[in-house]
């Protein structure tokens, strides 16, 4: 299982939710503009003026003088809900995952060869630590992003995907650590 591929899928799902929210915002904005136009026409007593109301003809069946304010409130709430699904910032997770995956693959190749050279493994640890720190730093940026409006379903899914990727890294790293302990390799 590729860590980078898993992260790309997680990003793709969140980015699709963001794009979908942007499309919905666009259509809701036009409906909100029509509702505000209807309200203004109601205040100016122009509802019976067909030429004036032609501008929002598509919404006339939906709007009534009694329901227009509640429709407008609903539109405002929905726009606010959708606008918090903001664009995901670039955090460097993909690059850090790619590097870390290469490092883990190199360690797994050493294990397959049965290499117990302390020098090889001390180099591995040094490179792995640098990669892990980069990933932790990028993960901190992701957490900061997710914690703003963390109750959003899309952000919760991104957090769960990220946690699953970290769990996969931990399992692979645990296998390397166990190999080092079994063979008495210190570092």
N, C-alpha and C positions, 0 to 999 in steps of 0.2 A: 504494500500500500504506500503510495507516494504522499508524503506530507504536503508538498507543494500543490499537488493536484487536489487534495482534500481542502486546502485553504482556498484555492481558486474557486472550487464549488461553493464554499461557504460565502465567499465574496460575491459570487455571481448571484446567489439567492438574495442576499441583502441588497445588492445593486438593482436587481429586478424589482424588489419591493419599493426602492427609492424612485425608480423610473415610473412605476405604476402610480405611486403617490403623486408625482409631478403631473402625470396625465390627468388624474382625477382633480387635482388642484386647478388645472387649466379649465376643465369643464365646469367645475363649481364656481370659479371666478366669473365666468360668463353668466351663469344662472344667478349669482349674487348681484351682478350688475343689472340684470333684468329685474330682479326683485326690488332693488333700490330705485330703478326707473319707475316701476309700478307704484311703489310707495310715494314717490314724488308726484306722480300723476294723480294718485288718490288725494294727496294734500291739495293739489291745484285744481281738483274737480275736472280732470281731463280723461277719466276712464271711459266715457262714452264717445270721445273723439277718436274715431277709427284711424284717421291719418296719423295722429300722435301715437297711438298704441301699436301701429303696424311694426314699429321697431322691435317690440318684444312679442310678436305674434306667436312664436313657438311656445311661449310659456303661459299664454292667456288662459288656457283650459285649466292649468294647474294653480294659478294664483286667484285668490278671492280677497276682497277687502278684510274679511274676518280672519283669514289664515296667513296673510302675507308677513306679519311680524314674527309669527312662530316659524314660518319657513325661513325667514332671514336669520333668526337666531340659530336654527338648526344648521344652516349653511355656514355661519361663522364658527360654530363648534366643530363641524366636520373639517373645515379648512385649517383650524388650529391643530386638530388631531393629525391631519396629514402632513402639515408643515414641519412637524418634529421629526419626521423620518428624513433626516438630513443626509446629505452626501457623506459617504464614508471617506475619511481622510487617508492619505497615503501614510503608512506607518512603518514600512520596512519589514513587515513580518514575512512576506513572501521571500525576500532575499535571504533573511536570516534562516528561514526554514530550509531553503535550498542548500545553503552552506552547511547547516547542521545535518541535513540528510546525507550529504556527501561524506561528512566526517563519520557519521554512524555506519554508512556503507563501507568505508575504509576499515573501521574497527571490526565489522562483521566479516570482512574479507580476511583480516588478520586472524580472527577466531577460526575461520574455515581452514586456514593454512596451519593452525595450531601454533602460531607464533607466540613465544613467551619472552621475547627480548624486552628487557626493561627500558631500553632506549626508545624503541618504537612506541611503546605504550606511554612513556612520559611525554613524547611529542604529541601523541593522540590526546592526552589529557589537557595539555596546554592549548591545543587548537580547539578542542571541544569546549573548554571553559570560555574562551573568547566568543565562540559561536553561541553558547548558551546565554552569555551576558547580553549579546546583541538581541537575542530573541526575547529575553526578559525586558529589556528596555522598550522594544517594540510592543511587547505585551502590555506594558504600563500605559503606553499611549492608547492602545485599544481599550483598556479598562476605563481610562479617562473618558474616551468617546462613548463607551457603552453606558457608563454611569450617569450620563446626562439623559434623563428620561428613560431610565433602565427598565421601566415596566412595559415598554413597547415590545410586542411579540417578536418583531423582526430583530430587535437588538438582543433579546433573550436567545433567539435561535443562533445568532452570530456568536454569542458568548458560549453556548453549549458546543457549537462546532469547534471553537477555539480550544475549549477544555478537552474535547475528544482528541484533538491533534496533540495537545500537550501530554495527554495520557499515553498516546502511542509513542511519543518520544521517550517518556519515562520508562515504559516497558522495554523498549529497545536498549535504553541506557542501563536498565537494571540487568539485562542479559549480559551486557559487556562487563558490568561491575562484578557479577557473579563469576564470570570467566576469570577475571583478574584475581578474585579472591581464591578460587579453586586452585589456581596455578601459583599462588603466592607472589604475585607481581605487585610491588608497591610503587608509589609514585608521588 
